[in-house]
Amino acid sequence: MKYFGEGQSLATLIFQDNNSRVSQLKFTLKFFFIVLLMLTVNAILYSDNSYLFEIISAMVIILILFGFVSSDTTNIVSGMLLWTLTILASYQAWISNGLYGTAILAFPSLLIFANILSGRLMVYSLMGYMLLVFYFFAYAENSGFIETSVTSSGSLFKKANNLSLMLVMSGIGIGLATHRIKRVIKNLTEKIEKNDNMEQEVNKLISFDTLTGLPNEIQCKQRLDKRVQKSNDLFGFIILELTNFEWIYSSLGQTIADRITCYLADRLDMLHTDRSHLYRSSNNEFIYLIQASDYDEISEYCQQLIQAIARPFPVESFDIEMTSAIGVSILPFDGDNYQSLKQKAHAALTQAKNSPANNFKFFESEMESSINKRVKMVQELKQAIALQEFELFYQAKVDMRDQSVIGAEALIRWHKPGLGVISPLEFIPIAEESGLINEIGKWAIEQACQDCKQWHDIGLENLSVAVNLSPVQFQRGNLPNIVLRALHSTGLKTDFLELEITESLFIDDSEFIKDQVCDISAKGVNIAIDDFGTGYSNLNYLTKFYARILKVDMSFVKDMRASIQKENLVAAIINMSNMMEFKNTAEGIEDHATYEKLRNMGCQYGQGYYWCHPMPKNRFIEKVKNWDTNNVT
């Protein structure tokens, strides 16, 4: 890019904008007007009227030029000013000693201003004129056209040569200095423009999403803050989340996920109006700000968003359907700043995600209480881990043939100071969401192995222990190492440990999880499918996940005497497991009649209140030592 032309003036380079150049030229006109005014005063004081008219005429010309200065006339006015002053200096020299007149000294100064105000053409033309003036004066004085009061024994043409040489040297020096200044200004300007371009790129990266080109949360916050400051209108802060995006990303890959994101951004942007603005917050999250007259208008807009997302996205050979959830907070009722509105919209989003797919929720005060409660519980769980407030209870696992105890299932309990025992139904879901289940689960595996080894050491050598696993515990990929270290550190044999996984794990049919289960099973640890029949019940998973035990869910067992359908379902599960050479365990056995019916179906093992409730380790040991199959409670 060519930033500067060869003929550009220094003023053009320094004052890039027209307003600055106009201001600079006006200042120069004022300056020369004052100089001429001082010359006028000087002439009057010393009664020298020889050139007073010419000076006043030049001042009038300057005043006229001042009135014509604009962004379009700077070059013309500059040229007329310089030629006026040069001709004035020439005339004053003509009438006052020619080559020996003091007015000649103005020529170098005028060249300086020519370099500043105009381009090279003006400088060269003025310099050429000045050189001609020198030699014309020399000729005129020799011919008697000019009478001087200075007596000189030297040649006048020699004087003209000397003046010309000094003028050329001055002109060259001025030109070199101006050229150098131009180069410095050019380099500085290029650096400034480069920095400006870099700043624009950085601002673009900071303020816009690189994939979709949509403005991001930074711009969203800025716009919302401006709206808050200057308007009390109703604004909807809408957070839209693609609830199945992570599955698409992991299943179809990043390329397709990115293309869907771009298609979706275009589709959502089509709903943009002068009363709504779209932003991309994260991979699967978008934000809308909408100015509305009432809640119904915002509700209608949310419905439009859901409908736009629900239409399939044709990508390559796929017609991909997206599901979404929307949370909405309202300014000014739910907050008056970005952070509070976002927090409350997220609270509503959480509720929407717990509802059927493609739903939206407005924020309600109860949601905030629920969030605060969950946040508080996360902090308390962290403290509970540090203070070892967890304990394992054990429920006996019984052989259905002779009702002998063959093992136990470990069930975690939280002893919270001041509140007693907290049910796992309250804290396990929160522990899973926060990731704390990894630490809690690691402790449970280690403690269960340690307790089972203790049972063996005191003579209860045939007891095994079962530990429930959360799907979250597979996410880090180190579960096999945790299990094997627990077995190694306690000295418990692998076949006495049973790990229970739920059918919810099957939804993530990934090699990542399969490899971990395979690794654990290959070491001799038993894998049980817990709550079988309540979820996907895909028989293919039984072999893929190397399961050896099926646990019939208690919801079937407890009601099977009152429901022939559930009784038939339990019988089918038991028969299937026997035919496939799987062990089976029925949960929730609470009475003798249920026990007899399950035993007659061929059920191998059972758990339930019919034999015992979950209890602390020491009570469980005492219970097993004094086990009486004829007096179960």
Secondary structure as GFF3:
##gff-version 3
##sequence-region A 1 633
A	DSSP	alpha_helix	10	14	.	.	.	ID=ss1
A	DSSP	alpha_helix	18	45	.	.	.	ID=ss2
A	DSSP	alpha_helix	52	68	.	.	.	ID=ss3
A	DSSP	alpha_helix	74	95	.	.	.	ID=ss4
A	DSSP	three_ten_helix	98	100	.	.	.	ID=ss5
A	DSSP	three_ten_helix	102	105	.	.	.	ID=ss6
A	DSSP	alpha_helix	106	117	.	.	.	ID=ss7
A	DSSP	alpha_helix	120	143	.	.	.	ID=ss8
A	DSSP	alpha_helix	156	207	.	.	.	ID=ss9
A	DSSP	alpha_helix	217	230	.	.	.	ID=ss10
A	DSSP	beta_strand	234	242	.	.	.	ID=ss11
A	DSSP	alpha_helix	245	252	.	.	.	ID=ss12
A	DSSP	alpha_helix	254	269	.	.	.	ID=ss13
A	DSSP	beta_strand	276	282	.	.	.	ID=ss14
A	DSSP	beta_strand	285	292	.	.	.	ID=ss15
A	DSSP	alpha_helix	295	310	.	.	.	ID=ss16
A	DSSP	beta_strand	313	315	.	.	.	ID=ss17
A	DSSP	beta_strand	318	320	.	.	.	ID=ss18
A	DSSP	beta_strand	324	331	.	.	.	ID=ss19
A	DSSP	alpha_helix	338	353	.	.	.	ID=ss20
A	DSSP	beta_strand	359	362	.	.	.	ID=ss21
A	DSSP	alpha_helix	365	387	.	.	.	ID=ss22
A	DSSP	beta_strand	390	399	.	.	.	ID=ss23
A	DSSP	beta_strand	405	416	.	.	.	ID=ss24
A	DSSP	beta_strand	420	422	.	.	.	ID=ss25
A	DSSP	alpha_helix	424	434	.	.	.	ID=ss26
A	DSSP	alpha_helix	437	457	.	.	.	ID=ss27
A	DSSP	beta_strand	464	468	.	.	.	ID=ss28
A	DSSP	three_ten_helix	471	474	.	.	.	ID=ss29
A	DSSP	alpha_helix	479	490	.	.	.	ID=ss30
A	DSSP	three_ten_helix	494	496	.	.	.	ID=ss31
A	DSSP	beta_strand	497	502	.	.	.	ID=ss32
A	DSSP	three_ten_helix	503	507	.	.	.	ID=ss33
A	DSSP	alpha_helix	511	522	.	.	.	ID=ss34
A	DSSP	beta_strand	526	532	.	.	.	ID=ss35
A	DSSP	alpha_helix	539	544	.	.	.	ID=ss36
A	DSSP	beta_strand	549	552	.	.	.	ID=ss37
A	DSSP	alpha_helix	554	559	.	.	.	ID=ss38
A	DSSP	alpha_helix	564	579	.	.	.	ID=ss39
A	DSSP	beta_strand	583	586	.	.	.	ID=ss40
A	DSSP	alpha_helix	592	601	.	.	.	ID=ss41
A	DSSP	beta_strand	605	606	.	.	.	ID=ss42
A	DSSP	beta_strand	615	616	.	.	.	ID=ss43
A	DSSP	alpha_helix	617	625	.	.	.	ID=ss44
###
